[in-house]
Amino acid sequence: MAKNDPEFRLRLPADLKAAIEQLAKDNDRSINSEIVARLKESLSWAEYDIAGIAADLEKLEDRVRELEDMCSGRDPNDYYK
């Protein structure tokens, strides 16, 4: 970040400020850098297709059940009846 980047004043509850200060110290960053890093990380999650991930997870769960049935000797097609 450059010194000429826009500034933004922010009020925080005291406990949240203390937590950010501790995280910044733990991560060897300034408080500002800690806040920026965490905002960037949280915004990157917005790019994920949560519904698509949930659908993929459901398919994987179905496949795990099929494999469990195959290993136990049950017919995997019985699962869908």
MDAnalysis code that builds the backbone (N, CA, C; Angstrom):
import MDAnalysis as mda
import numpy as np

u = mda.Universe.empty(243, n_residues=81, atom_resindex=np.repeat(np.arange(81), 3), trajectory=True)
u.add_TopologyAttr("name", ["N", "CA", "C"] * 81)
u.add_TopologyAttr("resid", np.arange(1, 82))
u.add_TopologyAttr("resname", ["MET", "ALA", "LYS", "ASN", "ASP", "PRO", "GLU", "PHE", "ARG", "LEU", "ARG", "LEU", "PRO", "ALA", "ASP", "LEU", "LYS", "ALA", "ALA", "ILE", "GLU", "GLN", "LEU", "ALA", "LYS", "ASP", "ASN", "ASP", "ARG", "SER", "ILE", "ASN", "SER", "GLU", "ILE", "VAL", "ALA", "ARG", "LEU", "LYS", "GLU", "SER", "LEU", "SER", "TRP", "ALA", "GLU", "TYR", "ASP", "ILE", "ALA", "GLY", "ILE", "ALA", "ALA", "ASP", "LEU", "GLU", "LYS", "LEU", "GLU", "ASP", "ARG", "VAL", "ARG", "GLU", "LEU", "GLU", "ASP", "MET", "CYS", "SER", "GLY", "ARG", "ASP", "PRO", "ASN", "ASP", "TYR", "TYR", "LYS"])
u.atoms.positions = np.array([
    [0.840, -1.182, 0.000],
    [0.000, 0.000, 0.000],
    [0.880, 1.239, 0.000],
    [0.398, 2.206, -0.692],
    [1.131, 3.460, -0.779],
    [0.556, 4.473, 0.203],
    [1.389, 5.383, 0.618],
    [0.945, 6.424, 1.556],
    [-0.138, 7.311, 0.947],
    [-0.225, 7.337, -0.377],
    [-1.229, 8.183, -1.022],
    [-2.532, 7.434, -1.311],
    [-2.665, 6.186, -0.826],
    [-3.936, 5.472, -0.953],
    [-4.997, 6.216, -0.156],
    [-6.257, 6.148, -0.589],
    [-7.318, 6.850, 0.143],
    [-7.425, 6.356, 1.584],
    [-7.757, 7.275, 2.473],
    [-7.944, 6.928, 3.876],
    [-9.422, 6.702, 4.149],
    [-9.687, 5.906, 5.195],
    [-11.060, 5.574, 5.563],
    [-11.132, 5.490, 7.079],
    [-11.903, 6.375, 7.685],
    [-12.054, 6.345, 9.145],
    [-13.104, 5.305, 9.500],
    [-12.842, 4.583, 10.584],
    [-13.727, 3.493, 10.968],
    [-13.830, 3.422, 12.484],
    [-15.052, 3.343, 12.989],
    [-15.259, 3.143, 14.426],
    [-15.486, 1.664, 14.663],
    [-14.813, 1.125, 15.680],
    [-14.930, -0.287, 16.031],
    [-15.237, -0.436, 17.510],
    [-15.981, -1.472, 17.874],
    [-16.116, -1.768, 19.298],
    [-14.727, -2.073, 19.869],
    [-14.523, -1.748, 21.114],
    [-13.209, -1.898, 21.737],
    [-12.696, -3.335, 21.680],
    [-13.591, -4.309, 21.883],
    [-13.151, -5.703, 21.867],
    [-12.703, -6.145, 20.477],
    [-13.375, -5.654, 19.440],
    [-12.974, -5.990, 18.077],
    [-11.631, -5.345, 17.741],
    [-11.448, -4.115, 18.160],
    [-10.173, -3.424, 17.938],
    [-9.033, -4.175, 18.620],
    [-9.264, -4.615, 19.841],
    [-8.237, -5.364, 20.577],
    [-7.915, -6.677, 19.867],
    [-8.942, -7.348, 19.345],
    [-8.722, -8.605, 18.631],
    [-7.903, -8.373, 17.368],
    [-8.205, -7.312, 16.629],
    [-7.458, -6.990, 15.407],
    [-6.015, -6.638, 15.751],
    [-5.834, -5.889, 16.825],
    [-4.470, -5.549, 17.255],
    [-3.667, -6.809, 17.563],
    [-4.280, -7.766, 18.244],
    [-3.583, -8.999, 18.587],
    [-3.282, -9.821, 17.333],
    [-4.244, -9.893, 16.422],
    [-4.025, -10.622, 15.165],
    [-2.900, -9.987, 14.352],
    [-2.892, -8.664, 14.305],
    [-1.834, -7.958, 13.577],
    [-0.478, -8.272, 14.191],
    [-0.413, -8.263, 15.509],
    [0.841, -8.583, 16.196],
    [1.262, -10.024, 15.899],
    [0.314, -10.958, 15.987],
    [0.601, -12.369, 15.729],
    [1.092, -12.599, 14.298],
    [0.564, -11.807, 13.367],
    [0.911, -11.959, 11.953],
    [2.030, -11.015, 11.509],
    [2.601, -10.304, 12.473],
    [3.702, -9.371, 12.191],
    [3.312, -8.353, 11.122],
    [2.130, -7.751, 11.318],
    [1.623, -6.745, 10.389],
    [1.156, -5.530, 11.177],
    [1.011, -4.434, 10.458],
    [0.370, -3.267, 11.064],
    [-1.126, -3.565, 11.177],
    [-1.807, -2.790, 12.003],
    [-3.254, -2.968, 12.127],
    [-3.922, -2.731, 10.775],
    [-3.494, -1.697, 10.080],
    [-4.061, -1.398, 8.775],
    [-3.859, -2.567, 7.806],
    [-2.645, -3.103, 7.765],
    [-2.362, -4.222, 6.862],
    [-3.180, -5.449, 7.224],
    [-3.396, -5.671, 8.503],
    [-4.215, -6.811, 8.944],
    [-5.650, -6.656, 8.465],
    [-6.197, -5.462, 8.632],
    [-7.573, -5.206, 8.193],
    [-7.678, -5.367, 6.682],
    [-6.736, -4.812, 5.933],
    [-6.769, -4.914, 4.467],
    [-6.674, -6.371, 4.033],
    [-5.762, -7.136, 4.630],
    [-5.598, -8.549, 4.272],
    [-6.886, -9.332, 4.526],
    [-7.524, -9.067, 5.666],
    [-8.745, -9.789, 6.007],
    [-9.920, -9.370, 5.117],
    [-9.989, -8.111, 4.751],
    [-11.034, -7.676, 3.826],
    [-10.848, -8.307, 2.447],
    [-9.611, -8.323, 1.965],
    [-9.335, -8.956, 0.666],
    [-9.724, -10.425, 0.690],
    [-9.375, -11.117, 1.780],
    [-9.707, -12.536, 1.899],
    [-11.218, -12.746, 1.904],
    [-11.941, -11.937, 2.660],
    [-13.392, -12.113, 2.726],
    [-14.057, -11.784, 1.391],
    [-13.525, -10.804, 0.674],
    [-14.094, -10.469, -0.633],
    [-13.808, -11.548, -1.665],
    [-12.702, -12.257, -1.512],
    [-12.393, -13.318, -2.470],
    [-13.399, -14.460, -2.357],
    [-14.001, -14.646, -1.182],
    [-15.011, -15.689, -1.016],
    [-16.253, -15.387, -1.838],
    [-16.501, -14.135, -2.130],
    [-17.679, -13.759, -2.908],
    [-17.623, -14.327, -4.318],
    [-16.436, -14.687, -4.779],
    [-16.279, -15.227, -6.127],
    [-16.709, -16.691, -6.220],
    [-16.816, -17.368, -5.098],
    [-17.159, -18.780, -5.116],
    [-18.649, -18.974, -5.344],
    [-18.968, -20.006, -6.092],
    [-20.355, -20.370, -6.367],
    [-20.808, -21.329, -5.271],
    [-21.366, -20.785, -4.207],
    [-21.741, -21.583, -3.048],
    [-22.788, -22.636, -3.421],
    [-23.763, -22.268, -4.240],
    [-24.787, -23.238, -4.639],
    [-24.157, -24.378, -5.438],
    [-23.222, -24.051, -6.305],
    [-22.537, -25.088, -7.093],
    [-21.707, -25.999, -6.214],
    [-21.057, -25.416, -5.219],
    [-20.257, -26.211, -4.285],
    [-21.166, -27.143, -3.491],
    [-22.312, -26.649, -3.050],
    [-23.261, -27.475, -2.299],
    [-23.771, -28.625, -3.161],
    [-24.050, -28.363, -4.437],
    [-24.515, -29.422, -5.344],
    [-23.421, -30.467, -5.544],
    [-22.187, -30.018, -5.705],
    [-21.066, -30.954, -5.850],
    [-20.900, -31.802, -4.593],
    [-21.058, -31.182, -3.449],
    [-20.937, -31.909, -2.187],
    [-22.020, -32.979, -2.084],
    [-23.231, -32.639, -2.486],
    [-24.328, -33.611, -2.448],
    [-24.022, -34.805, -3.360],
    [-23.472, -34.547, -4.536],
    [-23.086, -35.630, -5.446],
    [-22.007, -36.505, -4.823],
    [-21.046, -35.875, -4.171],
    [-19.982, -36.635, -3.519],
    [-20.533, -37.503, -2.388],
    [-21.468, -36.950, -1.630],
    [-22.081, -37.724, -0.544],
    [-22.809, -38.939, -1.107],
    [-23.522, -38.766, -2.218],
    [-24.200, -39.890, -2.865],
    [-23.198, -40.946, -3.309],
    [-22.102, -40.499, -3.874],
    [-21.082, -41.436, -4.348],
    [-20.452, -42.202, -3.182],
    [-20.218, -41.525, -2.076],
    [-19.669, -42.194, -0.888],
    [-20.628, -43.279, -0.414],
    [-21.928, -42.976, -0.397],
    [-22.913, -43.987, 0.008],
    [-22.873, -45.186, -0.936],
    [-22.777, -44.921, -2.232],
    [-22.691, -46.014, -3.207],
    [-21.467, -46.885, -2.943],
    [-20.331, -46.258, -2.707],
    [-19.106, -47.011, -2.454],
    [-19.193, -47.796, -1.147],
    [-19.810, -47.200, -0.144],
    [-20.002, -47.920, 1.120],
    [-20.865, -49.154, 0.901],
    [-21.939, -48.994, 0.095],
    [-22.812, -50.133, -0.204],
    [-22.057, -51.211, -0.966],
    [-21.240, -50.792, -1.926],
    [-20.471, -51.760, -2.704],
    [-19.511, -52.538, -1.802],
    [-18.902, -51.859, -0.872],
    [-17.953, -52.505, 0.034],
    [-18.656, -53.435, 1.019],
    [-19.907, -53.144, 1.315],
    [-20.645, -53.964, 2.272],
    [-21.406, -55.088, 1.588],
    [-21.386, -55.119, 0.258],
    [-22.076, -56.177, -0.474],
    [-23.507, -55.841, -0.835],
    [-24.011, -54.681, -0.434],
    [-25.370, -54.284, -0.795],
    [-25.388, -53.749, -2.219],
    [-26.534, -53.799, -2.840],
    [-26.697, -53.286, -4.195],
    [-26.827, -51.762, -4.121],
    [-25.916, -51.009, -4.750],
    [-25.999, -49.535, -4.709],
    [-27.293, -48.989, -5.294],
    [-27.924, -49.744, -6.188],
    [-29.181, -49.267, -6.783],
    [-30.325, -49.262, -5.773],
    [-30.187, -50.054, -4.702],
    [-31.227, -50.052, -3.667],
    [-31.291, -48.711, -2.947],
    [-30.199, -47.988, -2.964],
    [-30.141, -46.696, -2.297],
    [-31.142, -45.703, -2.893],
    [-31.373, -45.807, -4.192],
    [-32.215, -44.832, -4.886],
    [-33.671, -45.265, -4.972],
    [-34.026, -46.416, -4.434],
    [-35.401, -46.902, -4.495],
    [-36.244, -46.284, -3.418],
])
